Amino acid sequence: MNITRKIIANHLVTGEMIAGQEISIRIDQTLTQDSTGTMAYLQFESLGVDKVKTYRSVAYIDHNTIQSGFENADDHAYIQSVALKHGIYVSKPGNGICHQINIERFGIPGQTLIGSDSHTPTAGGIGMLAIGSGGLDVAVAMGGGALYLTMPKVVKIELVGKLKPNVTAKDIILEVLRRLTVKGGVGKVMEYCGEGVKYLTVPERATITNMGAELGATTSVFPSDEQTLAFLKAQGREDDFTPLSADENATYDEEVVIDLSELSPLVACPHSPDAVKKASELTDIKVDQVCIGSCTNSSYRDLMKVARILKGKKVDPTVSLTISPGSRQVFAMLARNGALADMIEAGARILECACGPCIGMGQSPKNNAVSVRTFNRNFYARSGTASASVYLVSPETAAYTALYGKIVDASTLPCYDVDMPERFDINDNLILDPKDFTDITVERGPNIKPFPLNTALGEKVSGKVLLVAEDNITTDHIMPSNSKLLPYRSNIPYLSNYCMQPVDPEFSQRAKDNGGGFIVAGDNYGQGSSREHAALVPLYLGIKGVIAKSFARIHRDNLINSGILPLTFAYESDYEKLSVYDEITIENAVEQVNAGEIITLKNLTKGYEFECKLTLTARQKTFILAGGVLNSIKK
């Protein structure tokens, strides 16, 4: 067997490991972060479970860390108290980004992890089967329930050769994105192997598995080998090591071969991670801002290389350079060895150990700016400035770009190699162990509102088309996540005013005026973040169904969990026929859902019928019929 099938087989609860069929697996670990965590814990509380049933669950506070009002601090207090009360570890604000901390302090090869963050697959870099999910799936797993998913295909990505100087792990995953696109991983696990793997450290592997989320993949995974053991030893966790590799004669559904020696520095151009070009083709582009950090590229080795490049030099006077260490461990080590001083003296602005600019939480660039970032996403307006052009690069390319004031080909410039430390500086005093706390009272601030619940599916479902959207609508489009809105992640009524604002500022009011209705969209609807709010806010607005050419996996699951119909066009030509305010109705809806996957809809405004597919498992049908998972569980 390959690695993916080995881990699944060891955790299989129901189903057969046949690609395309539904299976369920036992979950060892969960993670939440504060952007999605409030909803996940409100849902967990509604299940009535006293203590989590997982091997380990951790609540991280790393997204909404700017406290310009009481809202974020109230959310932090709620998360900390509800987590400790139910046996969940807490990583406090300032401790670092969830995926970086998970790799450093909690990840165990061979275990399963789900998290209410789409970049949870980062842990595949340490040999975990780590999957991003909606908060409700995480809540159910914390309560002891299995994770249901479609058995994925497994893609063998064989790395041969060795990287050239200043060509990095970031360039490897950008090459994969260039070849496969943001839809190329849907329904698949990317499993890395080959001679080139042994040269990649765990943080480098984590960079690759992190951005596997941009492929739409279920997850990505590396072997657990000598590099894994060395990393765990340096973290004082060698007892967590388990060797894990594919059998010599392992089979795969697809294969991709990448010769690392042929790669050069790459850049993802606006506004998609798969719009990849060689840096050498973009060297005339003047840059206004450079941001280094995020869960993709903020490890010790990443930032030490940046410090070596910047040492004794000055950032171009027209460039604003920010650096965000991924964890307090990394931050402290940079401070002790002098690297932090080198960055500061070069002109860098050092930010908190948090997600920060990656999620639009501060450092929005000026109008029409060019911003070069080491992050994982460059979706339209995600930076907080709609007119900005965001490019994604490696830390080495970013550091040199900051010095020269324009995009550079780092392979033509000096390379500073950095060894992994034999021992990391370990200080876990911002991680709270629930065993140390008793008699916890859950704190609920006034900004924490109940989450919306759907009603059972009626015999007739009708409403107007409220929006006709294009391909690749992201969760950033559906429910923006900028610094002004993040403090209201526990307040669905407030957020409803901003739904689909980047696509159509009138959408929210139109939905309210018409008592809800339908959203129509193109391919890959709901790509990006795992945020449940992109389903919960439309639910609050009365959205009965989304009719699209295709869906991103996590968002489709979130719609089903909320009882919203995820319909795909049986004939894509029907997409062109629909217009805003067309009256749509589904007669005998319950009977149609029970009968099969073809659903007939009527366009009453234009006087014709059209067919859509509603591909659901028997379990998912119960959710749609009941009006969501929680209604189904209560029933």
N, C-alpha and C positions, 0 to 999 in steps of 0.2 A: 504493500500500500504506500501511497504518498503520505506526507506529513498531515495534510488536511484530513484525509480519511481516517488516519490513525487517531487523531484527537476526537473527531466526531464519533468514531466507533466506540471510543472509551467513555463517551458521554451520552450516547444515544438512549433516548427514552422511548420514543415511538417512531414508527416508519422504517423504510428501507433506504439504504444509501444509493438511490437511483436518481441521477440528475433530473431535476424537474418535479420530483415528488416531494410532498410535504413530510418533514421530519420534525422531531422536537429533541432538544438536547438539554442536559443538566448544566446549570451555570454555577461556576465556582466563585467568581468575583463580579462585582458591579461597581460602576463609578457614576457619579453625577457631578455636574458643576452648577454654579449658582444661577446661570441663565436659564437652565432647564430644570434645575433641582427643585424649586418651589412647587411646581406642578407635579413633579414625580413624587414628592413626599406628601402632598395633599392627596394624591391618588393612593399612595401606599397606606396612609392613615385610614382611608375609606375601606380598605380591605379588612381591617380589624385584626391585624397580626401584631402580636406584642413585640417580638424580636425577629430580626432578619434570620433567614435560614441558610444563607450562603456561607462559604468558607471565610470570605472577607468582603465587606462593602465599604466604600469610602466616599464621603461627600467633600468635594473640593470647592473652594471659593476662589475663583481666578478670573472671572469674566467681568462682573459688575463691581469693580473695585474702586471706581471713582465715587466718593461720597459727597456729592454736591447738595444733597438733601437727605432726609431721613430714610427714604425708600430703600436704598441699597443696604444700609446698615440694619434696617428692620428685617430684610430678607436674610441677611447673614445670621442674625440672631435666631430667626425661625429655623433655618437649616441646621445650625449648630445644635439647637436644643432638641429638635425632632429627631435628628440623627443619633445623638448620644442616648436619647431615651430608648431608641429601638436597636441599639447595639451596633451602630455604624461609626467607623472612624471619621474624623473631621480634619481636613487640611485647611488651616486658617488662611485668611488673606495675607499675601506676602510670602507664603511658603513656595509658591510657584504654580506653573501650569499643570493641569491634571495629568496629561499624557507624559510629560517629562517626569513628574513625581512618581507616576505609576511604574515607569520603566526603572527608575532609580531604587524605589523603596518597596514596591509591592508585587511587581510582575513575576510570575513563576512559569517557566517553560512547561508546555503541555496542558496547562489549565485553560478554561474558558472564561471569557470576560465579556460582558455587555455593558455599554455605557450610553447615557443620554447625550451623546455628542458624536457627531459623524466621524470624528477623527480618532475614535477609540481603537481602530485597527493599528494605530501606532505601536501597540503592545505586541503585534506580530513580529516586531524587530527582536524580541527576546524569546520568540517561540511560542507565544500564546495564540489561541484562536480567539481573536478579539473583534467584536462586531458592534457597530453603532446602531442604536435603536431609539424608538420613541420612549419618553419617560414612563408611559404606562407599561410597556414591556419590561422596563427595568424594575418598576414597582412590583409587578407580578413575580419576577425572578427573585427579588429580595424576600418576597413572601413564600418562596419555596417552589414556585411554578417553573415549568420548563419554558425555554424559548422555542417557539415554532418558527420555522423558516423553510424555504424551498431548498432542497438539497442542491448545492451549487455544482457547476462544472468546475474542474480544477485545471488551471492554466500553468504549465511549466514555463517559467522564465529562466532560461539558462544564461548565466553570466560567464563569459569566457574572457581570457586576457586580463589586463590590469590597467587601471586608470592612469592617464598621463598627468603630469604636474598641473595643479589648479583645475583639474576636471574632477568632479565630485559626485557624491551620492545624489545630490539634487539634480545633476545632469542626467543621471541614470533614469530617474523617475520621469523627468521631462521628456526623455527619449521614448519611454514607454507610452506616455500621454500623446506624444507626436504620432506614434504608430497606431495606437488603439483608439484614441479620442475619449472624450468624457462619457461616452456611452459604451465604450468597448469592454468594460468590466461587469456590466449588468448580469447578475445571475452567476457570477464566477468568483472563485478565489484565485488570487495570484500567488503562486508558490515559487520562491526563488531558490535556485540551486546552481551548481556548476563551480568550476575552479575559481572564478572571480569572487565568489562569496566569501572565501576564507580571508580575503584581504580587507573586508568591510567590518568595522567595529560595530557594536550594538547600536550606538547613537546614529551611525551612518545608515544602518539597516532600518532604524526607526524613521529616519527621514523618508525612506522609500515607502515603507508601509503606511506612513502618515498620509502621503499624497496618493496612495492607492485609492483613497476615498474619492478623489477627483475622477477616477475612472468609472465610478459608479459600482465598484466591486463590492461584494459582500464583505471581504476582508483580504488581507495579504499576510503572508507568513514566511519566515526564514527558519532554517534549522537551528537547533540548540547545540552548539559545538564548543570548540576551544575558546573562541571569541566570547561566547556567552558566559562560559565559566570564568574567564578572566575578568569580565565586567562584574559579575556577581561577587567574585572574591574582592574586588576593589570596593564594592559596596558593603562588604562584611556579611554577605548573604550566600556564601557558597553552598550552604545546606539546602538552598532552594533550587540548586542546579539539577536538571535531569537531561541527559543527552536525548536528542530527538532528530531523526533524519529519515528521509524516504528510503524505502527498500531499494536495493540495487536494480531490481527489475520493475520498479514502480511504473504504473501507467497513468496517463494524463489525457484529458479531453482535447487540449490544444497545446501547442508548443511555440515559444518565441525564443530566439537566440539573439543575444546582444553581445557584440565584441567590444569590451570596455576600452580597448586600445584605440578604437576608431572614433570614440566620442570626443567632442570639443565642448567648451562652455556654451550652454543653451539658455534661452530666455523665453518665457511664456509672455506673449504680447496681449494687450487689452482685447477683449474683456473675457478671456477664457483660458484656463490652465492648459488647454490642448493647442492653443495658437502659438506653436513653438517654432522659433527660428534660432539660427546660430548667432551668438553674440557678435561674431565678426561681421555679420550683415547689418548690425544696428549701431555701429560705433559713431555715427554722426548725431545720435539723439542726445540732446542736452537734457540734463536731469536737475530737478529742483529739490527733491527729497529722496533720502535713502533710509529705509527702516530695516534693521537687522533684529531677528528674534522669532517669536511664535513657536508653537509646538513642533514646527517643522525643522527649524534650524537655530536652536538656542542652547545647544549642549556645551559642555566644557570645551571640547575640542573645536567646535565651530567658532566659539568666541575667542579662544586662544589664538586661532589662526587670524581672526580679524584684528586682534590686538597686535600681533606680530607685523601685520601689514601696515597698521596705522602708526606704529612706534616711531617717534622722531619726525613724523610728517604732519601736515596740516590739511584738514578737510577743505575742499574748494570753497571759497567764500560765498558762492551762490547756492550752496547745498546745505540743507538741514539734515544732519545725521542723528538718528536715534538708535539706541541699542537696548534690548530688553532681555536680560538673562532668563533662562527658562525655569530656573529653580533657585532657591536661596542657597542651596549647596554650591551651585555654579557661581553665584554672585559672591559668596564668601571666599571661595578659592581664588577668584579673579582679584579680589581685594587684597588677599594675603600675599599673592605672588607678584604684585605690581602691575599686572595686565590692566586692571581697572584704571590706574593712573595714566597708563599709556593711551588708553581710549579717550579719557577726559582731556588730556593735554593736546590730543590731536583735534579736538573740537566736537567730540560726540556728546550727545545728551543721553544720560543714563536713566532709563525708565524702570518702573517697578517690575518685579517678577510676576508677570501676569500676561493675559492675552493682548490687552492694550490695542494698538493700532490695527492688528489683524482683524478685529471684529468691529472696527469703526469706533472704538472706545478711546478717543483722543487722537491727536496728531493727524487730523484730516488735512490734506494738502490744500494749497491755495487754488483758486480758480484756474482751470486749464493747465494744471501742473503735470509734470511727469514725475511719478513716484516709483522708485525701484525698491522692491521688497523681497525679503527671503521667505515670505509667507507661502501659504498653500492655495489661496484663492485671490483672484483679481476680478471678480464679478463687477458688473456695472454698479457704481454708486456705493459699493461695500466700504470703501475708504471713508465715506461720509461726505465726499465731494463728487457730485455727479459728473462734473466736467473733467475730472482728473483722468489721466491715463496711467494705469498701474501695470508694471512689468515684474515678473517673478524670476529670481535668480538665486544662485548659491551665495553663501556668505563671502567667499573670496571675490566673486564678481562684484558683489555689493560694496565691499570695502574699497576696492580699487576704483569703482565708479564714484564713490564719495570723494576720493582724492582728486580724480581727474575732472569731475563735474559732468561727465558724460558716460554712457554705457561703453564698457571696454571688453576686450577679449583677454581675459585673465591668463590664458595659456601662454601669452607672449610676455608675461611679467614674472618677477621673482616668486618662487614658491617657498613657503615657510612650513615645514612639516612639524607636526606636534604629536608627541607620543601620548597615549592614554595613561593616566596616572595609575600607579600600582595600588594606591589607596585613596579613595575620595574622603574629603572631610565630611563626617557624618554628624548631623545635629537635627534631631527629630522633635525639638521642643515646640514646634508649631503644628505638630500632628497630635490630635487628641484621641486617646484610647478610651473607648466607651466603658471599659472595665474600671476606669478610675473615677467614674461619675455615678452618683445615685440620686434618687428623688428629683429627677429632672422635670421641670415644668415647661411645657412648650410655649414659646413666646410668639404671639401673632400680632403684627402691626396692622394699622388701619388700611394699608395698601394691599394687603393679602385678601383677595376676593375668592369666592368659591369658583371652581372650574365649571364650565357649562356641560350639561348632559343632554344628549339627544333623546328623542322619543322613538318608540317602536315604529318600524316601517309601516306606512299606511297602504291601503289597497290602491290608492291613486296618489302619484307623486307628480306635482306640477309646479311650474314657476317659469319666470322669464330668464332668458340668457342675459346675464349681467356683465359679461366680459368675454371678448374673443381675443385671446392672447397668442403669442408666437411660440416658436420652439425654445427649449432650454430656459423656461421660467424657473428661477431659483427660489428657494425659501427666503432669500433676502428680498426678492420681489414681493412674495406673498405676505410676509410679515417682516418688515425691515427691523434691523437689529443695531441701530446706531446708538450713540451715547445718550441721546435724548429719550429714547424709548426703552433701553435696557432696564432702567430702574422700575419699569412697570410690567416686568415679566410675570408678576403674580396678580396682575389686574387686567383680565381679559376685556372687560367692558371699555376700559380706557384704550387699550391697544386696538380695539375694533375700528377706531376712527382713522387708523393709518394702514389698514389692510390694502394691499396692492397699490400703495401710493406711487412707487416708482413706475408702475405700468399705466395706471389711470387714477389720478387724484380724486375723481368723482365716484370711484367704485364703491367705497364704503357707504356713502350717502344713498347711492342708487340701490344698494342691497337693502338698506333700512327702509327706504321709501316703498320698495316692492315686496317686502316681507320675505326676502331671500330669493333663491332661484338656483341657476346653474352657472358654472364657469366652463368655458370652452377654451382649449389650449392645444398646442402642437406637440412635438416630440419632447420626451424627457422632462415632463412637468414635475416640478418639485425637487430638482437636483440641489445638492449642496448640504446644508446643515440638517441635523436630525430634529431640529426644533419642532416640538409638538404644536407650538403656537400657530404654525402654518396650517394646521388642521383645526385647532380649537377656536381660533378667531373666526374663520369662515363658518364653523358650526354655530358660534354665537350670532353671526349675521344671517343665519338661516339658509346657508348653502346646503342644498339637498344632494347634489352630485357634481362631479367634475367629469367632463367629457373631453378626453385628450387622445392624441395619437399614441402616446406611450407615457409611462410614469417612471420616476426614480423609485427605487425599492423602498427606502425608509419612509418616504412621504406617502406612498401608496398604503403601506401598513398603517401609518398614522391615520389616514382617512378611514380605513376599515375599522380601526380601533374606536373611532369617533362615530361610526355609523353613517358615514358619508359615502355615497356610491362612487367608486372609481371606475368609470366607464371608458372603454377604448373603442374608437370607431371601427366598425367591421369593414368599412370602405372609406379610406382616407379622403376621398373626393367629397364626402359629406361635410368635412370640415369647412370647405369653401362656401357651403350653402348657408351656414348659420350666421346670424347677425344679432347684435345687441337688441334686446327687447322682443326677440322671437319668443312666443309662448310655447313651452315644451311640456308635454305630459307623458307619463308612463301609466297606462291602464293595467289593472290587475298586477300590480307591482310584486306583491308577495308571491303570487302564483308563478310569475315569470322568474323571480329569483330562485325559487325552489325547483323550477322545471329544468334549468340548464344554464348555459353561459350566454346565450343570445337574448338580448333584451330589445324589444321594439319600442321606439319612442315616436311620438307624433309631434310634428311642428305645426301647431294649430294656426299660426300666423300665415304660413306659406302653403299650408294644405298638403303636406306629404309626410310619409313615414320613413324612418331610417333605422338601421340596426346598429347596436353596439354590443361589445363583448363585456361580460362581467365574469371574469375567471376567478372563482372562489373555491376554497376547500370547504368541506362540510362544516368545519369549525368556524371558518370565516363567515359562512352564511348565517350561522347563529348570531354572530355579532351584528351583521347588517340588519337582520330581521328584528333583533332586540333593540337596535339603536345604539350599539357600541358595546365594548367589552365590559365595562362596569355594570351596565344594565343586564348583560347576559349573566355575569357572575351573581348578581343579586337575585336574578330570576331562578 
